């Protein structure tokens, strides 16, 4: 299988678009407010401001990893929108196609440190693995909240979104020309965007249509329960599971967590998920702390199946790990690496984010990442990462002697 088999337009194609970046990521980003100390949102006296958004997280991760990336979206003509664009551009992402809306606001949200995976599993700080199952908490439309399951008096996580009627929710085929979205070798989308509005669903279908000049289309399911519940309550709204399944089947590379697949489609296990999604050239099933399995179609129509175990990580905050994993896998795809190495790069970039408090973490230098990815299975299994590991000495400076990077259990 060619790693970017559908990226390059045919020679002499009159409808070919101008491809000038490696990756285009399209979707809503919001300003996030994180409590200054542990506690319930009701009790925290102040918040630190940051940025968050699945698609822009991927764009930032790829830019920091040395690729050319573009983020396409809409923000309000307000201070929050200005902050978002400035911070994302500071990572090296091209923001030239971000539109400012004078009438609609930029979305914002508030969250505590923990984050709940889709379904009944929880994710909390502590020692865990770099594998990511779902993509975080359930989302909401106006001012809604969700906490991790457990003792309701002491929730593991709280997230409150204010995004209804946001500038990004107005994205449509009329406002986002297809040639702009198709201006990269890869177009990365998520299942969050079609949940925002009917216009956004129409845009997603327009961008995933098979037509001359289409790039490789990557799709991360990113199932958000409450966001879809609100959308489905609207008149003539389409059911979220059907929309997401239809979109995933139109894409070339799909990321889905085992827990997400069970929550949205009622299927579980890599083989069962692949049976439900036979169309994508590559399907990556994220299996939480166990690791991830990739199905890559061979020329004869059969699948090459590759599993790579997750890394052990001293987790600071689980937010953004799924996006980082996608960025790492896409980085390996752009470089034409074998599927096993793409999965390992995904785990490494997830580990970089898991060991910082925000949604973004600086990935390890490429030389260092490649050195770690090349380890044999036994050595890979001894790796363990803690806060600050990406700043530790490079391989040439004996990185392996640093216990924070590599440990062997007695």
N, C-alpha and C positions, 0 to 999 in steps of 0.2 A: 504494500500500500504506500503510495506517495504521501508524505506527511502533509503536504499542502496541495492535494490533487485537484481541488476545485478553486484554487486561488487565482491562478494566472489566466486572463482571458485569452481566447484563441487568437492567433496571429491574423491580422486583417479584419478583426471584428469591429464593425462600424459602431456597435453599441457599447464597446468597452469603455469603462470609466477610468478616470485618471487616478492611479494608485500611487500615493506619495508617502504613506506611513505603513509601519508593520501591522498595527492593530487599531481599530476604532472600537470604542466602548460607548454604548448608548444607554442612558437611563437616568433616573432621578438621584440626586445627591442632596443631603440635608446637613444643616448645622446640628451638631450633637452637643449636649450638655451633660457632663459627667460629674457626679458629686465630689466635693473636695474631701470628704471623709466617708467611711462606711456608714450605712444606715438607710432607712426608708427615705423615699423622695420627700415625704411629708415632713421629715425631721432634719434634712440636710440644709445647712444655712447658706451654702454657696456652691457654685458649679464652675468647672473649667470648660471652656469652649473648644470644640474640635470639629472635625468633619466626618461624615459617614455616608456611604452609598456603595452598594455592591459593585456596580459597573465602574465607578470612578476609582474604587479601591483596586480593581484589577488593572486599570490604566496606570495608576500611580506605581503599583508593584512592578509592572512591565517596564515603565520608564526608569525606575530606580535600578532595574536589572540590565539596563543598557539598550532597550528597544525603543523605537519611535512609536509613541502612542498618542491617540487623539480621543478626547472625551466630547461627546455631543449630548446636549441636554438643554433645558430651559430653566432659568432662575428668575426670581423677582427682581425688579429694579429697586433693591433695598440693600441695606448694609449686610445682611446675611448672605445674599447672593454674591455681593462683591467679595466677601470673605471666602466663600466657597471657591469661586473662580481663582482668586489670588493664591490660595493654599494649594489647590490642585495643580495650577500652573507652576508653582514653585518646585514641584517634584520633576519637572521636565515634560509634563503632558501638554499637548497642543489643545488650547481651549478656544480657538478662533471661531468655531462653529457653535459655541454656546450662545443661546438667545436670551435677551433680557425682556421680561414682560412687565410693562408699567402698571398692570391691573391685578395681576395675581402674585401672591407672596412666594417666597422661598420656604420650603418645608423645614421644620425643626423637630427634634425629639430629645427626650431626657431619658437617661438610663442609669442603672446601678451597675456594678462591676460584673455580676454574673450574667449568663445568658442561657436560655432554655432551648434545647434542640426540639425540633418538631416531634410531636408525639409525646410519650410519657418519660423519655429519658431526659436527664438533666446534665448540664455541664457547669462545673464550678471550679474555682481556683484550687490549685493543688498539683500534685504530680499526675500527669495524664499522658495521652499520646497525641501525636500531631495529626492523626487521621480526623477527618471531619465528616460527620454523618449528614445532618441537615445543614441549614444555613443560618441558624439563630432563632431568635424569638419569633413568635407569631406577630404579625404586623397589624396595623389598624388604620382607619381612614381619617377620623377627625381627631378628637382627643380621647384616645382609648389606651388601655394599659393591659399588661399581662405579666404575671409573675411565674417563676419556676414552681413546679409542683413540690409539695412538701408541707411543712407547717405554715399555714396561712398567716400566723402571727409573726413569722420570721421568714419572709420570702427570700429565696436565693437570688431572684432577679426581678427588677421592675423596669418596664420600658413604656414610655408614653409618647405617642406620635401626634404631631399637629401638621397634617399634610393634605387634608381635604381641600380641593380647589386650588392646589398649588400650581405654580407656573409649569412644572414638569408634567402635570396631569393633562395639560392641554396639547402635549405633543401629538402630532397627526401627520398623515402623509402629505398634507398641504403645507405644513410648517417645516417639516424635515425632509428635504429632497433626497430621494434614494441615492443619487450620485454622490452626495456628501457622506452618507452612511456607508456606502460601498467604496470609500476612498482608501481603504487599507487592505493588506493581504488577508487579514482576518477581521471579521465583525463579531464582537462579543456582546451577547444579549442575556437577559435573565427573565425569569418568570414573574418578577416584581412588576415590570413595566406594563404588561397586559392587564394587570389587576387594577391599575390606576384609573382607567376610564375606557369608554368605548372607542374614543379616538386613538388611544394608545394601543388597543387591540388591533385596530385597523392598520396602524403603523407597523406593528410587529408582523402582520401577515404580508404587508407590502415588502418589508425588508427580507423576508424569508422565502419569497417566491423564487422559483428557479428560472433565471433569465440570463442572457448574455451579460458578462461582466460581474456576475455575483462572486464575492469572495468566499473563502471558507467561513461558514457561519457556526459560531460557538454559542452554546446555550446552557446556562446554569439554571436548574429548576427553581431554586430559591423560593420554595413554597411558603406563603404567608397566610396562615389560616384566617385571621380576623380581617385582613384586607380583602380577601376573596369573599368572605361571608358578607361583608358590607356591599361589595360590588354585585353579588348575586341577588341582594335584596332590591336592587334597582329594577325598574320596569324593563322587561324584555332582556334582562341580562343573561348572558350565557353561563352555564356552570363552569366553575374554575377547572375541575379535573379534565373536562373535555377540551377546553381551550388550551391548557398546558400540554396535553397529550398531542393535540394537533400540531402545535408549534414545535414540540420536541421532534416529532417525526419529519419535520421539514428541514431540520438542521443537520450539519455534517459532524459536529462534535458536541456531545451532550454530557453534562455533569449532573449526577443525581445522587442524593443520599439514600441509603436503605430505608431510614425512618421516614424520609419525605415520600418515597414511593409508596410505602404502606399507608401513610396518612392521606395521600391524594388519590391513589389508584387502587389501594387495597392489595398490593403485591409486595412481596418481600423476598430477598435473596437475589444475588447477582444474576443467576440463570433465569429466574422468573422475570426480573426486570428487563433483561435483554430480550426475552421472548415478547414482552409488551412493547419494546422499542427496537425492532429489527432494522429500521431504516438508517439511522446514523452510521457513518463510516466508522466512527469511534464512539464508544459509550464508556464513560468512567463512572463506576459505582463506588461511592465513598462509604466505607464500612466502619465509621467511628474509630475507636481506638485500635481496631484490628488492622486497618490499612485501607487499601483501595484496589479494586480490580478493574482492568481495562479490557474491553473487547474491541479489537481492531480487525476490520474485514479484510480478508485476503482476496487476491484476484479471482480465485475460484468460488467466492461467495461464502466460504467458511470463516470462522473467527479465530484469530490468534488471541489467546486469553493470557493475560499477565497480571499477577498479583504482587504488590510490594507492601510489606508491613510498615506500619506507622512508626514514628520515632518517639522516644520517651522525652517528655518535656515537663519542666517545672512551670506550670501555667500561671501567668499573671492575670490575664483576662482572655476569654475565648472569643471575643468579638473580632470578626474579620478573618478568621482562620480559613473558612471556606473560600473566600475571595482570593486569599493569598495562595491557596492550593491551586485554584484555577489559573492564576497568573504564572505560577511555576510550571504547570503542565503546558500552558500556552507558550511559555518561553522555550521549553524543550521542543515543542512542535515547530516553532519558527526556525529553530536551529537544525531541524531535521534529525533530532536524536532518536534512538530507539525508544519504544514505548516504556520499557522498564525505567529508563533514565528520566523520561518525562515525569513519571509517577514519583520518582525520588526527588526530583527538583520541586515538585508540588509539595511533598512532605517538608522539605527544607524551608521553603518560603512560608509554609504554615507555621513551622516552629519559630521563625523570626517574628511573626505577628503574635503568637501565643505568649511570648516572653516580654511583651511590652503592654502598657495599659490601654493604648488606643487601638484604632482600627487599622493603622498602618505601622509596619516595622521595616527598617532598612534591611534588604536581603543581604546575604553574605556575598562577598566579591565572587565574580564568576570563577576565577581560578580555584578559589577555596571550595565553592559549591561543587565544581566538577571533580575535585579531589575526593570529596566525601561521597559523591554519587558513584564513583568508581570502586569504592570499597567492596570486598566480597560480602556475602550474606552474613557471615559470622561477625565481621567487624561492624557492619551496618547495624546489627542487632545490639551492639554494645554502646552505641551512641546515646548520649543524654544531653539535653540542652537546658540552660538556665538563663536568666536575665543577663543581657550584655554579651551573649556568646558571639554575635556577629562582629563585635569589636575586638575580639581576641586575635592573637597573632595568626598570620597566614600559614599555609602548609610549609612554606619555605622556612618559617620561623618556629617550626616544631609545634604546630597547633595540637598535635596528638598528645603532647605532654600535659596539656591543661585539663584538669579533672572536670571543669565545667563543661567541656566539650565532649569528652569521651570517658566513660567509666566502665569497669567490668565488675559485675556483681560477684561477690565472693562465693 
